């Protein structure tokens, strides 16, 4: 399946670009899922690091292990070292991410879908890093569903407050001693 890069959110595109940069910086000829995991965790303002922390992972340890694996990957130098190409495992991971987005009925693949796609890959080091720490696909799916329900409940409560405030009469500025 051809990757539809236009169907990735801006954050997912940035993560993929950072993963490619990591591969290039380390002279890796292939962009592997471990590059994507490292890029997802590196984005401290993204959803993935706090999500992993909420399910009990120590993010700096995972990041260190991912970077250690990147250091052990094959390297090239010279003119061929400018652009890494997508490995079969990374391509499969992206296909999985698109399936996860579809399962959530999302039109675009986001960073959490990239993480889910990675967890669906049983035979890659990036997934092994997470699996060895007890993280499972179902754990992340459950946490995302719980977070989504909490956001929905918060939005519903905020909507009720806005509706209630909206139906209250505004105070008359003249009767309350304020200049008109």
C-alpha positions, 0 to 999 in steps of 0.5 A: 500500500502506498503511504498517503502522507497527506493523511497524517496529522501535522504532528504525525508528519513532524514525528516521521520527519524527525524519525528520518532526521534521526536515521540520517544523523546516525548514518542509518540507511533505513528508517526503522520503527525504532527511529519512529519510537524515538521521535514520538518520545522525543516530542515532550509536548506531544501526546505519546510521552504522557500517554506512556507515563500514564500507563506506567512506563519510565519514558527516559529509560525507553528513550535511552534504550531506543537511542542505544538500538539506533546506535547499533543499527547498520551505518553508511557514509558518503554520498548514500548517507543523505536520505534514509529509505523506509524499511519494510518494518516501518512501512508495515508499521505505517500500514498498521497505523492507518488501520488503527486510525480507521478502527477509531473512525479517524480520517487522519493518522495521528501520533497515537495511531503511530504508537498503536501501529508500532505495538502491532508489530511483533517482530521489531525492536521498538515494539520489543522495548515496549512489550518487555515493559508490559505495554500491550496494544490493548493497554494503549487502546483502553487508555485512549478510550478512557481519555476520550471519554474524560474529554467528552465528559468535560466538554459536556459539563462545560457546555452545560455551564455555558448554556446556563450562563447564557440564559442568565439575564445580564445585569443592568449596568445603570442599576448596578452603579456602572457607567452606561 
